[in-house]
Every structure is written in C-alpha cells, then in structure tokens.
Amino acid sequence: MSDPKRGVGLFDLTGRVAVITGSSRGIGRAIAEAMADAGARVVISSRKAAACEAVAAAINARHGTERAIALPATIGDKASLEALIAETGTRFGPVDILVCNAASNPYYGPMAGISDEQFRKILDNNILANHWLVSLVTPQMRQRKDGVIIIVSSIGGLVGSPVIGAYNVSKAADMQLARNLAVELGPDNIRVNCIAPGLIRTDFSKALWQNPETLERYTRTTPLRRIGEPREIAGAAVFLASSAGSFLTGQTIVVDGGSTIAGV
C-alpha cells in the first residue's frame, strides 16, 4: 500500500512536515516557499519573530490555508532548537523533512586575522547546531523508518578562499557530516544530503556579489556567466525531499552555474 503522506507525484510533498532554519529570507525562504508549493506544511524559523511571521503569512495567503507557521529560534542555542522541534510536533506533528540552512560568517578576510571567538561562532553555528538539530529529529524518524535531512553547505567547502576560509572549513565539515549521518541513518530509511550553492544573490553573500571586482571575476569564469538566485536552490531541495530523490543519500549536489568545473 502506498504511503498517503508521500502524495502521488515524484515531487509531491503533500502531508509532509518540513522545518527550514534561516527561512525568513534568501535561500531558506525560497526553499520554504517551494516546499509549500509542493504540498508540505513548513515551519519558518530564524532569529527574528516578525520576519518569520511575515513569510509564514505570505505563504498562507498564497495557498488560502495554514501551510506555514512561524517558530523563531537561535541556532547557537540548543534549548532554543529543542523548543523549535517540540513546538513543531505540537502544532504540525512529527518532522518529516529537516533543512539545516541557517549559518553564520562573522569574519571576512584572511584566516590569520580571525579571532578565536569568531572562529568558534562559525563552527558552532554551521556544524554543531546542525548536529543538534539532527539529533533532535532522528529519534522520531527512526521510529517511523522514514525521514529526510538536507544540509545547505556551499561550494566554499570544495575550494579555498583568501577571505572566507573559516566559513569554507565549516562547509566542508557539513559535507562530511552528511556522509557520516547517511551511513548511520540509512538502515532506518533516513536520507541525508547536502546542497552546495555557488554565489547566490542573497543578503548573506552580498559582501561578495556587491563587490564589482569579485562579481566580474565570478561571472567571467562561470560557464553560465551569472550568479544564481535563491529560487534556483529551492528546486534541488524539493528533489532531495521528495520521492524523486528516494535513492540518493550521503551526496552533495553542487548548484553553482558550473563555476567549480570551469578550470580557469
């Protein structure tokens, strides 16, 4: 018998519950909107309550029903994340899809100049917080023998950089986190994958794309000759969360316009 929560189409998320961190703007918001369009009930979460509520309201207005709720949380605070998952269960039910999208990068420059505090914040928010979230949702996923975890990494985890080195270290670790978790959780039918975006037009990355020299160099050497838009990452997330990606785990999908394969 087919699982009614899975819907009927390859990309149908009808009946699924998705928690997306950092979803009040940028890539996270685009993923939440796309998953809601695919039928999921989505939890909008970031630090600021008003921003979360605005996104949830917009999604609900678009669909004419409560397709989204706002549950603010701070990724660096374990108790806050525990409350996020607990309240999701109360309001929507067990988490079927976890998207670890929220991240921090408080330093821009050579690694020789980064403070210990800044480095620890990057590692705590970009790696440890993902571990916490996964640990919070996997017991219920294991019980149901079903679940999807998506970590939004970066092509920074595949290349070096003179200005975002510590961030790149954290994003490389996220890729390995996904591989390890895929091995551990696969026997319980829980799939874990990463998405590695290239340069995307978001507030988070504006220090890069608003720099004319950086933007020109990136677009000149990228096969598609442009940077990406948040909605172009959302499709990969829906694919990984749906039955279309049901035999894919432990992988990193690179969505970068071809920049990492340009060879220049």
C-alpha positions, 0 to 999 in steps of 0.5 A: 500500500502506498504511503498517503503522506508521500502524495502521488507525484515524484515531487509531491510533498503533500502531508509532509512536515518540513522545518527550514532554519534561516527561512525568513529570507534568501535561500531558506525562504525560497526553499520554504516557499517551494516546499509549500508549493509542493504540498508540505506544511513548513515551519519558518524559523530564524532569529527574528519573530516578525520576519518569520511571521511575515513569510509564514503569512505570505505563504498562507495567503498564497495557498488560502490555508495554514501551510506555514507557521512561524517558530523563531529560534537561535541556532547557537542555542540548543534549548532554543532548537529543542523548543523549535522541534517540540513546538513543531510536533505540537502544532504540525506533528512529527518532522518529516523533512529537516533543512539545516540552512541557517549559518553564520560568517562573522569574519571576512578576510584572511584566516590569520586575522580571525579571532578565536571567538569568531572562529568558534561562532562559525563552527558552532553555528554551521556544524554543531547546531546542525548536529543538534538539530539532527539529533533532535529529529532522528529519534522520531524518524527512526521510529517511523523508518522514514525521514529526510535531512538536507544540509545547505553547505556551499561550494566554499567547502570544495575550494579555498578562499583568501577571505572566507576560509573559516566559513569554507572549513565549516562547509566542508565539515557539513559535507562530511557530516552528511556522509557520516549521518547517511551511513548511520541513518540509512538502515532506518530509511533516513536520507541525508544530503547536502546542497552546495550553492555557488554565489547566490544573490542573497543578503548573506553573500552580498559582501561578495556579489556587491563587490564589482571586482569579485562579481566580474571575476565570478561571472567571467569564469562561470560557464553560465556567466551569472550568479544564481538566485535563491529560487534556483536552490529551492528546486534541488531541495524539493528533489532531495525531499521528495520521492524523486530523490528516494535513492540518493543519500550521503551526496552533495549536489553542487548548484553553482552555474558550473563555476567549480568545473570551469578550470580557469 
